[in-house]
Amino acid sequence: MDVFAAEDNQKARNREIRDGKMFYFPVHEEMPVELEILPVTTQTKCWPRDWLPLDLENIRVICTDFETFVSHWNPVMPIETSGRTIAERSDELIEKLMRSGIGSRPIVWVCHSAGGIIVKQVLHLAEMSHKEELQMVAKNTTGVIFCSTPHFGSFIIGLGKTGKSIWLPTIEIMELTKGSNELRRIDEAFHCLYKKYSYEVVSFGELCPTLASVGISKNLVTEDSSDPGYGEYFGLRVDHLNICKPKSRKSFIYVKILDTIRRIIDKKSAN
């Protein structure tokens, strides 16, 4: 089993519709929350690498991260903007996958923010590829876990023309604006793969605002965007930056991710 983390034992009791959206409620709370049962005992800068091998056998954990710049402005000079589109980042990730030998074993993806968009695009490109080893990446994917992924766009659209002229949003952020045709195309392509290969999909959304700038706090990815509309969905009382940083191995999000991977392993073993 390969667990690929792409960054920038509780079961769901029921599923309820609120304002036309599906919500899941854990058995231990009236509202999905970041649950701490014990005080923090483990410090880590990369929990997938450090924690998952302690709880799961015979897994390979591969991690990648990337910087996403909201604005062209930089304290020293404008940042380099080349090679930052979704398509270009996806091509870069595919090259890394091929060098790592990804695709020969079952894969579970754990994605944060725009990392989830890139993973969805990678799986679509893999499915459409003429290379058999790349096709196997899509076919051997068994689960995708999204943490505040802006499936249908992010907050920058709310800045308006004046805000955009001040912020000078980068290409990568403009691609993530709400109503983006590119995001809709990517999600529709991934949804087809989700149905074709019966992927396990679990999504987490932020319920707390993030300090985006001096005096400005916003939910960078609202629930109507972090919930793709299929699979399981949980809203957590954390902000955008901390939703992918469980405080301990007892945190609700880590327990749920672990439970999902175990369920996938059990299903594969039964087959």
Secondary structure as GFF3:
##gff-version 3
##sequence-region A 1 271
A	DSSP	beta_strand	2	6	.	.	.	ID=ss1
A	DSSP	beta_strand	12	18	.	.	.	ID=ss2
A	DSSP	beta_strand	21	26	.	.	.	ID=ss3
A	DSSP	alpha_helix	47	55	.	.	.	ID=ss4
A	DSSP	beta_strand	60	64	.	.	.	ID=ss5
A	DSSP	alpha_helix	86	100	.	.	.	ID=ss6
A	DSSP	beta_strand	107	112	.	.	.	ID=ss7
A	DSSP	alpha_helix	114	128	.	.	.	ID=ss8
A	DSSP	alpha_helix	132	139	.	.	.	ID=ss9
A	DSSP	beta_strand	141	147	.	.	.	ID=ss10
A	DSSP	three_ten_helix	155	159	.	.	.	ID=ss11
A	DSSP	alpha_helix	160	167	.	.	.	ID=ss12
A	DSSP	alpha_helix	171	174	.	.	.	ID=ss13
A	DSSP	alpha_helix	181	197	.	.	.	ID=ss14
A	DSSP	beta_strand	200	206	.	.	.	ID=ss15
A	DSSP	beta_strand	210	213	.	.	.	ID=ss16
A	DSSP	beta_strand	216	218	.	.	.	ID=ss17
A	DSSP	alpha_helix	223	226	.	.	.	ID=ss18
A	DSSP	beta_strand	232	236	.	.	.	ID=ss19
A	DSSP	alpha_helix	252	270	.	.	.	ID=ss20
###
